[in-house]
Each structure stands twice: as C-alpha cells, then as structure tokens.
Amino acid sequence: MIRSLSIILFMLIGLLAFSQDPGLKKDIDAIINQYTSKENTVMKFEITMRYSESEVQEYSGAFYQSNGEYGVYFDDYQIYSNGKAQWTIFKENKEVQITTVDPEGAELSSPAGILKYLDENSFKYFDKSALATNNASLFIIEMIPLDKNSDYFKIRISQDTRSKQIKYIEVFSRDGSRFQMNITETSFPDKIDEKMYKWNVNDFKDYYIEDLRID
C-alpha cells in the first residue's frame, strides 16, 4: 500500500480543486440500492493492493450473493457468510476458520463489505468525473469520511454512465496503502446455485476446522 508522501500530498491538493456537492449523496444511495435491493447478485472483479511503489499485489475474484448470504472466491482462499458467521477457507493449508460477523464492522476486501461501509457511514461528496481517461463515460464520486478516526481518508466510486453499473472502487487508507477493485462483470440472475454462497461442511471433510466464534 502506497507510503509515498508525495503521492498522498498530490491527492490532497487535488481535492481542494473541487467543491463539495451534498446532492451527490442521492447518487451514491441510488448506486448502492441498485445492488443491495437485488435478491441475487454475481460480480467478477480484479483487485490491486498497493503497499508501496515496489510492493503491489494483484488478484481476481468472484462474488455470489443471495438473500444476504454470500460467497467470495479467490485463488488461495474463499469466504462464506450468512450475516452471522463467516467461514474463511485457506486452500493451501486445508484449514477453515469460523468467526462471528461484527454487525458494526465492514471488511473492504469484498463487494459486500464495501457497499456496507458506504451505506453505514457519513461522507463529504465531490464530483471527480473529470478524472476519467480515454474518453470513458464514467461518473466518479469521491467521498471523504466525516469520521476522523476512520482507517480510510478517501474513497472513489466510478459508475458507467451507460450501463449504470459500478466500474471500479478505490480506497485510500491512512497508512498510505491503496486498494482498487475493478468490476469486470455484473449480473442479477433469477437464481444462483446454493453451493456458491452457502457453507457446507461436507465439502471440506479433510480440512482442519477452527471455530473462533464468540458466543
């Protein structure tokens, strides 16, 4: 995640060139509602994590959600959640960790966590559509958390003006790291195979399972 002070300073100075537009909250609410109101959602995405100029991690994933339950798939691990418990499967170690879902928290490594964070927190809003490159038809909204203790000092969400679907989400952390999720495919099918979003212990019989839930 980026620890370059010059880059962070450039981003902060760039922010001053735009005035806040409180009306953009309605646009963000509409974008969030488009996804959270659907019974079933499937998203394919690519993630770039920048810890420094020389330390960059890239990986792809898939997200399947049905009625509040979801599964997130990566090459090395996958996650299932029913809103109360979360099962994290580490494929290489053949290990499963079961944890309690924090209703007040939001994990920004999945589309569900990002949308939850945006929906439950307060921001200042800025129109940054001028940042779009290559003649892309993008509506870009930048959000500054009002919570001074937030781990994140800036979030950008980009919507394709034609499809009205999220194109990418970019998160800037206070520790200098930077996280970008590019949404490559989005669909809202009538039905999703249950095995894609629901934990089934029979699928992991040869895995070590550690239950870390708090009663």
C-alpha positions as CSV (number, residue, x, y, z in Angstrom):
1,M,0.0,0.0,0.0
2,I,1.4,3.3,-1.0
3,R,3.5,5.0,1.6
4,S,4.8,7.8,-0.7
5,L,4.1,11.1,1.0
6,S,4.4,13.0,-2.3
7,I,1.6,10.9,-3.8
8,I,-0.6,11.4,-0.8
9,L,0.1,15.2,-0.9
10,F,-0.8,15.3,-4.5
11,M,-4.1,13.7,-3.9
12,L,-4.9,16.0,-1.0
13,I,-4.0,19.1,-3.1
14,G,-6.1,17.8,-5.9
15,L,-9.1,17.5,-3.6
16,L,-9.0,21.3,-3.0
17,A,-9.8,22.0,-6.6
18,F,-13.3,20.6,-6.2
19,S,-16.2,22.0,-4.1
20,Q,-18.3,19.7,-2.1
21,D,-21.7,18.7,-3.6
22,P,-24.1,17.3,-0.9
23,G,-26.5,16.3,-3.6
24,L,-24.2,13.6,-4.7
25,K,-25.3,11.5,-1.7
26,K,-28.5,10.7,-3.6
27,D,-26.5,9.4,-6.5
28,I,-24.4,7.2,-4.1
29,D,-27.6,5.9,-2.4
30,A,-29.1,5.1,-5.8
31,I,-25.9,3.2,-6.8
32,I,-25.9,1.2,-3.5
33,N,-29.6,0.5,-3.8
34,Q,-29.1,-0.9,-7.2
35,Y,-27.0,-3.7,-5.7
36,T,-28.4,-4.2,-2.2
37,S,-32.1,-4.3,-3.4
38,K,-31.4,-7.3,-5.7
39,E,-32.2,-10.8,-4.4
40,N,-29.3,-12.3,-6.3
41,T,-26.0,-10.7,-7.4
42,V,-23.0,-12.1,-9.2
43,M,-19.8,-10.0,-9.7
44,K,-16.4,-10.8,-11.1
45,F,-13.6,-8.4,-10.1
46,E,-9.9,-7.7,-10.1
47,I,-8.1,-6.3,-7.0
48,T,-4.9,-4.3,-6.9
49,M,-3.3,-3.7,-3.5
50,R,-0.5,-1.2,-3.3
51,Y,1.6,-1.2,-0.2
52,S,4.5,0.8,-1.8
53,E,5.7,1.6,-5.3
54,S,7.5,-1.7,-5.4
55,E,5.1,-3.8,-3.4
56,V,1.9,-4.5,-5.5
57,Q,-0.4,-7.4,-5.2
58,E,-2.9,-8.3,-7.9
59,Y,-5.6,-11.0,-7.9
60,S,-9.0,-11.7,-9.2
61,G,-12.2,-13.0,-7.5
62,A,-15.8,-13.7,-7.8
63,F,-18.8,-12.8,-5.6
64,Y,-22.1,-14.6,-5.3
65,Q,-24.9,-13.2,-3.1
66,S,-28.4,-14.5,-2.5
67,N,-30.8,-13.0,0.1
68,G,-28.0,-11.7,2.3
69,E,-25.8,-14.8,2.2
70,Y,-22.7,-14.7,0.0
71,G,-19.6,-16.5,-1.2
72,V,-16.3,-14.8,-2.2
73,Y,-13.8,-16.8,-4.3
74,F,-10.1,-16.2,-4.7
75,D,-7.3,-18.5,-5.9
76,D,-5.9,-19.1,-2.5
77,Y,-9.0,-18.8,-0.3
78,Q,-12.7,-18.4,-0.2
79,I,-15.3,-17.0,2.2
80,Y,-18.9,-17.8,3.0
81,S,-21.1,-15.7,5.2
82,N,-24.7,-15.9,6.3
83,G,-24.6,-12.5,8.1
84,K,-24.0,-14.0,11.5
85,A,-21.0,-16.3,10.9
86,Q,-18.1,-16.2,8.4
87,W,-16.2,-19.3,7.1
88,T,-12.8,-18.5,5.7
89,I,-11.2,-21.4,3.8
90,F,-7.4,-21.4,3.3
91,K,-6.9,-23.8,0.5
92,E,-3.2,-24.3,0.7
93,N,-3.2,-25.1,4.4
94,K,-6.5,-27.0,4.1
95,E,-7.9,-25.0,7.1
96,V,-11.2,-23.4,7.9
97,Q,-11.7,-20.6,10.4
98,I,-15.2,-19.8,11.6
99,T,-15.7,-16.3,13.1
100,T,-18.5,-14.2,14.3
101,V,-19.6,-11.4,11.9
102,D,-19.3,-8.0,13.5
103,P,-22.5,-6.1,12.7
104,E,-20.7,-2.8,13.2
105,G,-17.8,-3.7,11.1
106,A,-17.1,-3.9,7.3
107,E,-14.4,-5.9,5.6
108,L,-13.5,-4.0,2.4
109,S,-12.0,-7.0,0.6
110,S,-15.3,-7.9,-1.0
111,P,-18.1,-6.0,-2.8
112,A,-20.5,-6.8,0.1
113,G,-18.1,-5.2,2.7
114,I,-17.5,-2.1,0.6
115,L,-21.2,-1.4,-0.1
116,K,-22.0,-2.0,3.6
117,Y,-19.3,0.6,4.6
118,L,-20.6,3.1,2.1
119,D,-24.2,2.7,3.3
120,E,-23.5,2.9,7.0
121,N,-21.0,5.8,7.2
122,S,-21.2,9.6,6.5
123,F,-19.1,11.4,4.0
124,K,-18.4,14.6,2.2
125,Y,-19.0,14.2,-1.6
126,F,-17.2,15.5,-4.6
127,D,-17.7,15.1,-8.3
128,K,-14.5,13.9,-9.8
129,S,-15.8,12.8,-13.2
130,A,-13.1,15.0,-14.9
131,L,-10.6,12.3,-13.8
132,A,-12.0,9.8,-16.4
133,T,-9.4,9.0,-19.0
134,N,-9.5,7.6,-22.6
135,N,-12.9,9.2,-23.2
136,A,-14.5,6.8,-20.8
137,S,-18.1,7.6,-19.9
138,L,-17.7,7.5,-16.2
139,F,-19.5,9.2,-13.3
140,I,-16.8,9.4,-10.5
141,I,-17.8,10.4,-7.0
142,E,-15.1,10.9,-4.3
143,M,-16.1,10.5,-0.6
144,I,-14.2,11.8,2.4
145,P,-15.3,10.1,5.7
146,L,-16.5,12.5,8.3
147,D,-15.2,10.2,11.0
148,K,-11.8,11.5,11.7
149,N,-10.9,8.1,13.2
150,S,-11.7,6.2,10.1
151,D,-9.0,3.9,8.7
152,Y,-9.7,5.4,5.3
153,F,-9.3,9.1,4.2
154,K,-10.8,8.9,0.8
155,I,-12.9,6.5,-1.4
156,R,-13.8,6.8,-5.0
157,I,-16.6,5.0,-6.7
158,S,-17.0,5.0,-10.5
159,Q,-20.2,4.2,-12.4
160,D,-20.5,3.5,-16.1
161,T,-23.0,6.2,-17.3
162,R,-24.4,3.8,-19.9
163,S,-24.9,0.6,-18.0
164,K,-25.3,2.3,-14.6
165,Q,-23.1,-0.4,-13.1
166,I,-20.1,0.1,-10.8
167,K,-16.9,0.2,-12.8
168,Y,-14.3,0.5,-10.0
169,I,-14.0,1.3,-6.3
170,E,-10.8,2.8,-5.0
171,V,-10.0,3.0,-1.3
172,F,-7.2,5.2,0.2
173,S,-6.0,4.2,3.7
174,R,-4.5,6.5,6.2
175,D,-1.4,4.2,6.5
176,G,-0.6,5.0,2.9
177,S,-2.0,1.9,1.3
178,R,-4.3,1.9,-1.7
179,F,-6.9,-0.6,-2.7
180,Q,-8.7,-0.8,-6.0
181,M,-11.4,-3.2,-7.1
182,N,-12.3,-3.2,-10.8
183,I,-15.6,-4.8,-11.5
184,T,-15.3,-6.7,-14.8
185,E,-18.7,-8.4,-14.9
186,T,-22.0,-7.9,-13.1
187,S,-25.3,-9.8,-13.3
188,F,-28.5,-10.2,-11.3
189,P,-29.7,-13.7,-12.1
190,D,-33.1,-15.2,-11.1
191,K,-31.3,-18.0,-9.3
192,I,-27.9,-18.9,-8.0
193,D,-26.7,-22.5,-7.2
194,E,-26.8,-22.7,-3.4
195,K,-23.3,-24.2,-3.2
196,M,-21.9,-20.9,-4.5
197,Y,-22.9,-18.9,-1.4
198,K,-23.8,-21.4,1.4
199,W,-21.3,-23.1,3.7
200,N,-21.4,-26.9,3.6
201,V,-19.1,-28.8,5.9
202,N,-19.4,-31.9,3.7
203,D,-17.3,-30.1,1.1
204,F,-14.4,-29.7,3.5
205,K,-14.2,-33.1,5.3
206,D,-10.4,-33.3,5.1
207,Y,-9.9,-29.7,6.3
208,Y,-8.9,-28.7,9.8
209,I,-11.8,-26.5,11.2
210,E,-11.2,-24.0,13.9
211,D,-14.2,-22.4,15.5
212,L,-13.4,-18.9,16.8
213,R,-16.9,-17.6,17.2
214,I,-17.8,-15.6,20.2
215,D,-20.9,-16.8,22.0
